Amino acid sequence: MDSSSLFYLLISFSFFAVFPTVLALIAKLKGRSWLAWGAIGLVCALVPVIGLIGWVISIIVLLAGSTGGVPGTNRAIPADFNATHHHVNVAINAKNGNVWLREKSGRTGIVHASEIQNVRHTWVTNNNAQAYRNKLEITVNNLDKPVWIIEFDCHNENWVYKGRNKQEANEWSARLSSL
């Protein structure tokens, strides 16, 4: 379980303690029935727990489903590709030097590492200097498709995952450049 999942799990369980306690204390200070208001707080705490149950069921469904192709990756990577390194939109077979690419439009292709001329990481920044819309522009020796634009947008750019898309794009830029 990663740190963000643990964080949300702890917040959900803390609702069981925080909501009833806060409402019971306020009710006690106001001279009302602290037991009744504590029970209302407990009912309010069930809302995040219902969400947590849905989250657990979703994980079970995702883990139980068959992915085909490379285990733990998207089905779009061909099963016979034998990726040694893979991400959602790009994969490398280091043994034979092939690189599988997929653009946002869904177009996929396999190029050999010797065909890659240039790998450029681009992004857009906001006022807080955070990188958004991370992309790799991969220029290859191919008249039909000379430029592939591979997007890295798997993670929400909120404060929990801040910079993770940029980090993954940097790593893949280095991998592809070192082939």
N, C-alpha and C positions, 0 to 999 in steps of 0.2 A: 504494500500500500504506500503510495507516494505521500509527500508531506501535505499537498493541497487536499487530498482526500481525507487524510487524518484530521486536518484543520476543520473541514466542513463537518466531519463526524463528531468532533468535540463540540463544535458550536451547536449542532442538533441536540446532542445529549445535555448540553448545559441549559437548554430551554426548559428541560424538566425541573431543574433546580431554580433557575432565575425567575421565570414567569410566576410560578406559584408563590415563591418567597417575596418578591417585590409587591405583588398584589395583596398578599396577606399582611405585609408590614404597613402598606398604605391604608388598608382597611382598618387595621388595629389603631393606627394613629388618628383616623377619622372617626373612630368609635363604631365601626360597622363590624359585621360578622367576618372575622379573619378566615374562618374555616370555609365559608361559602366562597369568598373571593379567592382563596387559595385553590379551591376546586375549579373555579373558572379559569384561573391561571394554568392549571394542569390541562384542562381541555384545550386552551390556546396553544399549549406546548405540543399537543398531538399533531398540529398542522405540519410542522417540520418533520415529524416522525413519519407521517404518511408520505411525504416527499422522499424521505430516506428509504422507506420500504420500496417505493417505485424505483429509486436509484439502484438498490440492490437487485431487484428483479431485472432491470435493464442490463446490469453487468452479467448476471447469470445467462440471459438470453444471448448477449454478445459473445460470451466465452463458449457457450454451447454450440453456436452456429459454425458451420463449415466455411472456411475462407477459400480453400482451393489455392493453387499456385504456391507461393512461398509462404510457409507458416508465419502467422503474425503480421501479414501485410495485406494490402488491398488485392482483390481478385484480379485486377488488371495486369499484374505482372505475370507473364507467361510461366506456366509450371516448369517448363524445361529450361528456363533462363538460368537457374542456379545462382541466384544473387548471393554474393558474399557480404555486401552492404546494401541496405535498402531503406527507403523513406517512402512517403505516400506517392510522390510524383517522380521519383528517380531511384534507380538501382544500378549497382555495379557488379559485374562478374569479373573479379580481379584475376581469375585463372586464365580467361581467354581475352580480357580487355574490352568486353562489350559493355555498353552503357544503355540502359532502358530509360526512356524519357516520356513523360506525359504532360501535355499542356492543359490549361484550364478548360479548353474546348473539348477535351477528351481524346484528342489526337495523340497517338502513341507511336513510338518508333525505337529502333535499336540502332545505335551507331557504334563504331569501333573507336577506341580511345585515340587512335592515330588520326581520326577524322576531326577531332576537336581542335579548333584553332584558338579559341578564346573563351574564357568564362568570366563574366562580369556580374558582380552582385550589386543590385540597385534596390533602393527603398525610398520612401517618402517620410519626412519627419513632421511632427506637429510642434506646437509651441513649447512643449516640455522636452524637446529633443529626443523623443522616443521614435524608434524606427517602425514604420508600418508598411504594409504592402511589399514585403520582401520578395524579390524575384532573382532568379539567375537567368541571365541572357547567355545562352550557349551558342556560339558560332561554330558551324561545322562545314566541312567540305562536301556540300551536297547542293546541286542546282535546284532540286525540287523543294527542299526545306532547309535553307541556309542558316536560319536562326530559330532556336527553340527557346521559349520563355516558360520557365518552370517556377511556379509560385510556391511559397512557403507560408501558408496561412492556417496551419493545423491548430494553433493555440490562440485562444482569445487574448488580446493584448491588454488585459486588465492588470492590476497590480500584482496578482498572484503569478501570472505567466509573463510578466514584463520582460521583453527582450528575448524570449525563447525562440521565436521565429527567426529573428536576426542571427542568433547564435547557430541555429541549425543551418541556415543559409550560408553562413561563414564556413562552417565545417564542410558542407558539401562543395563549396567553391574550392576549398583547399584540396579535398579528395579528387575532384575532377581535374584540377590543375596539376596534380602530382602523377596522374596516369601517364 
